[in-house]
C-alpha cells in the first residue's frame, strides 16, 4: 500500500466532519506511542511551552539518575537512549528555543555526570557533537537569545 502525500491528506481532511476527524485522531493514537505523545503535546502542552520544557527536563534528570554506572557500556547505552527521547520531544515542539534549551540541559547534566565522561572517548565525542549542534541552532535565533545561549555554551565547554 502506497501512502498518500501530505497535501492529498490535507485535502481529504477538509471534506470530513469534526466527528470523523476526532475518530480518525483517536484511531491514529491507538497504533503508536509517538502518535499518542504528539497528540498529548498538541492538545494539552502546546499552550504552555515553559511547562512542557520543565517536564522534559525533570524526566531527563530522572532518567540520568537511573543509569547503571557499573561500566561505561551501560552508561553509553543509557545516555544515547536519553538523547533519543529528548530529540523525540524536541520534534513535537515548533519553538526553536525549546530545542536549544533542552539540549543545553542535557549537556549540562552529562558534563556533571559521575563517573566523569572525560574517561570515555565515545561519550566525549557525543558531548562535543551536541555542543556543535547547539551552536548551529543558536546562530539562527534572535540576537538577545544568541548572547544568552552562547554564554551557557561557553560554560559547558570541556
DAHU-V681956 format. One record per residue. N is the residue number from 1. PHI is phi in radians with two decimals (999 if undefined). PSI is psi in whole degrees, 0 to 359 (* if undefined). BURIAL is I if it has 24 or more other C-alpha atoms within 12 Angstrom, else O. Layout:
BEGIN
n->N phi->PHI psi->PSI burial->BURIAL
n->N phi->PHI psi->PSI burial->BURIAL
END
This chain:
BEGIN
n->1 phi->999 psi->129 burial->O
n->2 phi->-1.62 psi->132 burial->O
n->3 phi->-1.32 psi->145 burial->O
n->4 phi->-1.31 psi->158 burial->O
n->5 phi->-1.33 psi->165 burial->O
n->6 phi->-1.08 psi->319 burial->O
n->7 phi->-1.15 psi->323 burial->O
n->8 phi->-1.13 psi->318 burial->O
n->9 phi->-1.12 psi->317 burial->O
n->10 phi->-1.04 psi->315 burial->O
n->11 phi->-1.09 psi->319 burial->O
n->12 phi->-1.19 psi->323 burial->O
n->13 phi->-1.16 psi->331 burial->O
n->14 phi->-1.14 psi->335 burial->O
n->15 phi->-1.57 psi->359 burial->O
n->16 phi->-1.69 psi->154 burial->O
n->17 phi->-1.41 psi->162 burial->O
n->18 phi->-1.02 psi->324 burial->O
n->19 phi->-1.15 psi->318 burial->O
n->20 phi->-1.15 psi->321 burial->O
n->21 phi->-1.10 psi->318 burial->O
n->22 phi->-1.10 psi->317 burial->O
n->23 phi->-1.18 psi->325 burial->O
n->24 phi->-1.12 psi->318 burial->O
n->25 phi->-1.10 psi->317 burial->O
n->26 phi->-1.14 psi->321 burial->O
n->27 phi->-1.16 psi->320 burial->O
n->28 phi->-1.10 psi->321 burial->O
n->29 phi->-1.18 psi->335 burial->O
n->30 phi->-1.22 psi->335 burial->O
n->31 phi->-1.58 psi->330 burial->O
n->32 phi->-2.46 psi->140 burial->O
n->33 phi->-1.08 psi->322 burial->O
n->34 phi->-1.12 psi->322 burial->O
n->35 phi->-1.08 psi->319 burial->O
n->36 phi->-1.15 psi->318 burial->O
n->37 phi->-1.13 psi->319 burial->I
n->38 phi->-1.12 psi->316 burial->I
n->39 phi->-1.09 psi->320 burial->I
n->40 phi->-1.06 psi->314 burial->O
n->41 phi->-1.06 psi->311 burial->I
n->42 phi->-1.11 psi->321 burial->O
n->43 phi->-1.46 psi->322 burial->O
n->44 phi->-2.00 psi->329 burial->O
n->45 phi->-1.91 psi->345 burial->O
n->46 phi->-1.20 psi->339 burial->O
n->47 phi->-1.16 psi->322 burial->O
n->48 phi->-2.10 psi->89 burial->O
n->49 phi->-1.12 psi->324 burial->I
n->50 phi->-1.07 psi->317 burial->O
n->51 phi->-1.14 psi->322 burial->O
n->52 phi->-1.07 psi->312 burial->I
n->53 phi->-1.09 psi->316 burial->I
n->54 phi->-1.10 psi->319 burial->O
n->55 phi->-1.09 psi->318 burial->O
n->56 phi->-1.17 psi->321 burial->I
n->57 phi->-1.10 psi->317 burial->I
n->58 phi->-1.10 psi->318 burial->O
n->59 phi->-1.09 psi->319 burial->O
n->60 phi->-1.09 psi->315 burial->I
n->61 phi->-1.09 psi->320 burial->I
n->62 phi->-1.12 psi->319 burial->O
n->63 phi->-1.15 psi->322 burial->I
n->64 phi->-1.15 psi->326 burial->I
n->65 phi->-1.21 psi->335 burial->O
n->66 phi->-1.52 psi->358 burial->O
n->67 phi->-1.15 psi->135 burial->I
n->68 phi->-1.35 psi->114 burial->O
n->69 phi->-1.71 psi->19 burial->O
n->70 phi->-1.18 psi->325 burial->O
n->71 phi->-2.58 psi->160 burial->O
n->72 phi->-1.20 psi->339 burial->I
n->73 phi->-1.03 psi->311 burial->O
n->74 phi->-1.19 psi->324 burial->O
n->75 phi->-1.11 psi->313 burial->I
n->76 phi->-1.05 psi->315 burial->I
n->77 phi->-1.04 psi->314 burial->O
n->78 phi->-1.19 psi->319 burial->I
n->79 phi->-1.12 psi->318 burial->I
n->80 phi->-1.09 psi->320 burial->I
n->81 phi->-1.13 psi->317 burial->O
n->82 phi->-1.09 psi->316 burial->I
n->83 phi->-1.09 psi->320 burial->I
n->84 phi->-1.07 psi->316 burial->O
n->85 phi->-1.11 psi->318 burial->I
n->86 phi->-1.09 psi->315 burial->I
n->87 phi->-1.13 psi->327 burial->I
n->88 phi->-1.14 psi->316 burial->O
n->89 phi->-1.16 psi->325 burial->I
n->90 phi->-1.09 psi->321 burial->I
n->91 phi->-1.08 psi->331 burial->O
n->92 phi->-1.21 psi->327 burial->I
n->93 phi->-1.67 psi->133 burial->I
n->94 phi->-1.45 psi->354 burial->O
n->95 phi->-1.44 psi->122 burial->O
n->96 phi->-1.19 psi->327 burial->I
n->97 phi->-1.13 psi->329 burial->I
n->98 phi->-1.06 psi->315 burial->I
n->99 phi->-1.05 psi->312 burial->I
n->100 phi->-1.12 psi->315 burial->I
n->101 phi->-1.09 psi->316 burial->I
n->102 phi->-1.19 psi->320 burial->I
n->103 phi->-1.22 psi->324 burial->I
n->104 phi->-1.10 psi->319 burial->I
n->105 phi->-1.12 psi->317 burial->I
n->106 phi->-1.00 psi->312 burial->I
n->107 phi->-1.14 psi->322 burial->I
n->108 phi->-1.16 psi->321 burial->I
n->109 phi->-1.17 psi->317 burial->I
n->110 phi->-1.12 psi->322 burial->I
n->111 phi->-1.13 psi->321 burial->I
n->112 phi->-1.53 psi->2 burial->O
n->113 phi->-1.15 psi->142 burial->I
n->114 phi->-2.00 psi->130 burial->O
n->115 phi->-1.20 psi->156 burial->O
n->116 phi->-1.05 psi->138 burial->O
n->117 phi->-1.27 psi->347 burial->I
n->118 phi->-1.13 psi->342 burial->O
n->119 phi->-1.49 psi->0 burial->O
n->120 phi->-2.31 psi->120 burial->O
n->121 phi->-1.08 psi->318 burial->O
n->122 phi->-1.07 psi->316 burial->O
n->123 phi->-1.19 psi->322 burial->I
n->124 phi->-1.11 psi->317 burial->I
n->125 phi->-1.12 psi->319 burial->O
n->126 phi->-1.07 psi->316 burial->I
n->127 phi->-1.06 psi->312 burial->I
n->128 phi->-1.10 psi->320 burial->I
n->129 phi->-1.08 psi->320 burial->O
n->130 phi->-1.17 psi->321 burial->I
n->131 phi->-1.11 psi->319 burial->I
n->132 phi->-1.12 psi->320 burial->O
n->133 phi->-1.10 psi->318 burial->O
n->134 phi->-1.12 psi->318 burial->I
n->135 phi->-0.98 psi->315 burial->I
n->136 phi->-1.09 psi->318 burial->O
n->137 phi->-1.21 psi->324 burial->I
n->138 phi->-1.17 psi->327 burial->I
n->139 phi->-1.12 psi->341 burial->O
n->140 phi->-1.72 psi->0 burial->O
n->141 phi->-1.49 psi->176 burial->O
n->142 phi->-1.10 psi->151 burial->O
n->143 phi->-1.01 psi->318 burial->O
n->144 phi->-1.12 psi->317 burial->O
n->145 phi->-1.16 psi->323 burial->O
n->146 phi->-1.01 psi->316 burial->I
n->147 phi->-1.08 psi->311 burial->O
n->148 phi->-1.06 psi->312 burial->O
n->149 phi->-1.23 psi->329 burial->I
n->150 phi->-1.15 psi->321 burial->I
n->151 phi->-1.05 psi->316 burial->O
n->152 phi->-1.12 psi->320 burial->O
n->153 phi->-1.08 psi->317 burial->I
n->154 phi->-1.11 psi->325 burial->O
n->155 phi->-1.20 psi->334 burial->O
n->156 phi->-1.53 psi->349 burial->I
n->157 phi->-1.05 psi->136 burial->I
n->158 phi->-1.30 psi->* burial->O
END
